[in-house]
Amino acid sequence: MLTRIISGAVGVIIMAFVLWAHDTLVLPIAVAGMIAIMLYELLRAVKLEKCIPILGAVEACGISIPLIYSKFYYIEKHFKSGEGNNLYVGDSLEISGEYTLVAFGITLAAAFVVFVTWLRKHKELRYEQIFFALASMVLVPQAMSTMVRIDRMDKDNGLFLLIMGLCGAWIADTGAYFTGVAFGKHKLCPEISPKKTIEGFIGGIVSTGIVYAVAFTINYDIGIGIAAFVIGMVCAVIGTVGDLSASMVKRQIGFKDYGKIMPGHGGLMDRFDSVLFVLPTFYMLIVLCDLWISI
């Protein structure tokens, strides 16, 4: 228990520093580091961590994505702030297209290396390993890089939105735990996660919606708070699906934890499995809400 508390406290301190320096290169570099660790944990789960060409290609792709997005959003912010007076909307769209193309090109090149390696070692590597590596290479960097997207999307409220995006996963876990302990009787998915209950699941959804409603009402207004209540509930549902999906992979592979980087907690994948699903969902809903308000 003491080890778990200490490692958790260290994690909170590191996360606090990254959030404090969110408007610098610290955030994208930290996200890149997290992606690198999470990809290694996933490749280790399917016994590909010692295949250097695949490991190198997947890691290079993963690390580059948040740095590319960071550069793109810096240019976009420069454009929107009026500092880039010589830029037109067409120029902004061209910049967006260029950086999207770069990200796509890097992903495509990494996939090419993976397939070539598979061809060379087809007697040793199974298709399940290859396609698991490819799926991880796309999902993890794109999902985690949403941290940079969310932070850079609003100059004044980017940090608030980023914190709420992360809380969308973690509040649901906390609410589900306490509700489950107090009222839990019916198992949600006993073969995948024996401790999760339907009552806890509902409690996590409601608690996330309430926290979102209160936080967004304080930071914006009551209208946004009502919309945030719905967004919070959706994020709680999505986060539970992500958590169960990661647990199902571990059970089928035969792993207890993805890693040991956080003693008592497991690996980063064990801590951020639901975040992989929640952050992109939160980002999409916030953008759609912003568009709806603009109309």
Secondary structure, DSSP 4 states (H G I P E B T S, - for coil): -HHHHHHHHHHHHHHHHHHHTTTSTHHHHHHHHHHHHHHHHHHHHTT-TT-HHHHHHHHHHHHHHHHHHHHHHHHHHHHHTT--TT--HHHHHHHHHHHHHHHHHHHHHHHHHHHHHHHHTTTT--HHHHHHHHHHHHHHHHHHTHHHHHHHT-TTTHHHHHHHHHHHHHHHHHHHHHHHHHH--SEEETTTEEEEEHHHHHHHHHHHHHHHHHHHHHHS-HHHHHHHHHHHHHHHHHHHHHHHHHHHHHHHHT-S-S--SBTTTB-HHHHHTTHHHHHHHHHHHHHHHHHHHH-
